[in-house]
Amino acid sequence: MKIYSYIIIALFAILFSCRNDFDFEPSVGNLSFSKDTVYLDTVFTNIGSSTYTLKVYNISDKNIAIPKLQLGNGINSKYRLMVDGMPGQVFENIEMLANDSLFIFIEVTADVADANPTDFLYTDQILFGTDGNFQKVELVTLIQDAYFIYPERVQNPDNTYTYENVSLGTDENGNPVTIKASVLSETDPINGDELHWNNTKPYVIYGYAVIPNTKTLTVDAGARIHFHSESGLIVSDEASLQVNGTISTTEALENEVIFEGDRLEPNFSEVPGQWGTIWFTLGSTNNNLTNLTIKNATVGMLVTGNDGTTNPTLNLNNIQVYNCSNVGILARTGSIYGLNVVTNNCGEAGLACTFGGSYEFTHSTIGNYWPSQNQTSLFVDNYDGTIEYALTKANFNNCIFYSSTNYSISFEKEGPDTNFNYQFNNCLIKFNDFSNQFSNDPLYQFSGSKFANCLVATNTATNNPDFKNPTKNQLLIGENSAGKGTADISYSFGTTDILGNQRNNPTTDIGAYNFSIFD
């Protein structure tokens, strides 16, 4: 047995005398980096960024120890690093094996006051090496100032918080239902008049912002409104929303009003469901929206009821609604007039006219290219068929209804025909009834009077709208579109398309856009 013991001891002695895998030499100046400057995308003042990655390479054949790895501004930097799973701003003796690499994760939370006053850039450096001999990687972030609207909070004795909220009534068991929200004020001590949103800097909304009873929120052309997760805007009983966007002349959309999420990074620019909805509650009145784009909500606009008058409760002119995880425009017993309305990429429907109501849309493009077989462009129902939920009017003139699924329109009717009134005039409709399951359904008789002079796309080759790039929300129609020159001019008189182009005699085009020539 002794001889085996000696052999084992000798082997260990040889192995450990020859290995130098875990010897680390101090080294500076020999690192390589995945990038020499890390650009962290624009963030709002005092809102944290996404996490960005820098990869550091030891390109030598030796194990090294980086004497110092730190931010140029040290512990005072607004940037944060994660190195080998440890957070901080200053690190020492960071070990790297030969020909190995190291990931550094970078975040920032800064105030606009920290940035350069001329360009609003906040900068720093990551330093690698030792004093007087550092390799550097630059860090650059644009800090954008904003108006912040959020519910007030009060700290409780147990260190939890009670937030400002508004009542939504009671549930089926009689229990009160509330939502975290702040009521907009004309004399807010920080923001001033919160019922007038201007275009001097963006607005960032936390929770729901509420337009109080009898008040009007006015939004100027060019305003940018950003909603945090689980936030939105509520238009109360007898309150109004006036969005006064105008036609833009450049790709910057300088005059368009845009409602979207508060994540400014490019990877979030088209992500659905980032925030809640614009909610027009029962009794809201005289709502007029012009040149407005709504993006990345759960429901773009939720309309629950009407103001009881013969005038539309909600007037829409040049409206785009994209990337809603549920529905683009969801109305329940609503009263809506729409001209040049465009929807696309919505989880269930671009436009849903439910629980009856009164609707008229002209020269609108109701598209839906959401990647699911269960979505549609237009959904219409009258709930239980009673007079309370009667569909008194659903008129569509010179509109396109087209989806990536077979059926771009869907009806659910209850009760007598008198409680379900709809009319399509000179519309282009995709309806590919390949199995003839709707051939005898009276709701879908496209040769009947309910579909006057309509073009029906029974497959992708017939009556195609020739959209430019629908998956990217580009629903302009090309010169080969079935909608080109086939609109009824009587519905076009005195109107322009959504881009401000005149609709000219003797013919006009179906949908929200005049045809254009594109690559």
C-alpha positions, 0 to 999 in steps of 0.5 A: 500500500505504501508504494501506491501512496507514494505514487499518488503523492508524487503525481499531486506534486508534479501536477501542482508544480507544473500548473499555473492556471490560477496564477494571475498577473497584474495587467493593464493596457491589453484588454479588448472591448465589444464596443468603445462607446456604450450608448444607452438609449434616451431615458426620462429624468429620474427613470431608470434605463434598460440594462446594457452589456459590454463584453471585455476580452483578455486576448493574452495567453496569461491569466490577468487581474485588472487592478481597477475597474471603475466609473470615471466619476466613481461613487458619484456616478449616476451609472451602475455596473454589475461585474461578476454578479456584484453591483457597484461603481468601483471594483479592484483586482478583477480576475480574468483567465487567459483568452477569456471574456467578462460581461459588464452590465450597465444601467443609469438613472439620472436627472436632467440637471446632471446632463450637459445643458447644451445637449442634455447628454449625461456621460461617464467612462468605465476605466480599466487599469491603474491610475495614470494608465487606464483603458477607457470605454465611453458611456453616453445617455440622452436625458429627457426632461418631462412633466410627471403626473402620478398619484400621491401617496401616504406612508403607513405605520407598517412602511407600506403606502396608500395611494391616491385613487378614484372609485369605479363603483362596486363589484357584483358583491357590492364591494367598492372598486378603486383604481390608482389614479390622480385627478388632473388639476388646473393649479397643480403646484409643480406642473401648473395647469394639468388640463392643458398638455403642451408640446414643450416637453413630454408628459409621463403618466403613472397610474391613471390621470383623470379628467374631472367632471365638467372639465376639458383636457386640451392637448396641443399639436406635437405633444408627446404623452408617455404612459407607464405600465398599468396607466392610462387616461380616464375621461369622466362623466361630463368631461371632454378630451380635445386632441388638436394635432395637425398634419406633419410635414416631415417624418419626425411627425412634429405636429402629430400627437402621440400616446405611447408607453414610457420605454423609449428604447428602440426595442420597445417601439412596437411592443404591444400591451405596455400600458392600459387605455384611454377610457371614455366613461359613460357620460363623457361628452364632446370628445374630439380627437384629430391627428392622434397616434395611439401605440402599444396599449392594451386597448387603444380607446375604451368607450363605455356608453355615450352622452345620450345626445344625437351627436357623436360622443366621440369624433375621430379624424386622422387617427392611427391605433397600432399594436394593442394587445387586446382591441384597438378601439373597443366601444360598448353602446358607443356613439362614434364618428370616424374619418380617416381612422387606421388600425392594425396589429391588435390581439382581438380586433382593430375595431369592436362595436359591441353592446349596440350603439351608433357608429359611422366610419368613412374612408377608414382602413381597419386592418389587423395583421396580428399573428393569430388565427383568432383575430379580426379587423371588425367585430360587431354585436348587440349583446342580448338583442334587447332595445337597450343594446340595439345597434341603431347604426353601423355605417361604413363608407369607402372603408377597407377591412382586411386582416391576415386571417380569412375573415376580416369582419365578424357579426354576432346578432341577437334578437330581431333585425330591427335591433341590428342595423348595419350598412357597408357602402363601397368598401373593400372587405376580405372574407375568404369563406373557403369552406362555405360555412357562411354561404347561407348566413343572412348577415354575410350576403355580400351581393345584398343591399347591406353591402352596396357596391362592395369589393370582396377579397375571397382570396389574397389574389382577388381585390387585394389592397396592395398595402405597402408593409402591413406587418410594420403598420404601413397601410398605404395602398399602391397603384395595384390596389383594388381600392384605387379609384373605386370609392364613391365620390359622394362620401369623399367630397370636401375631405383629404386623406389621412396625410392631408392629400386632396381627394379629387374628382372624378374618382377617389380611393377606398380607405384612409390613404390615397394611393401612392407609388412606393418601392 
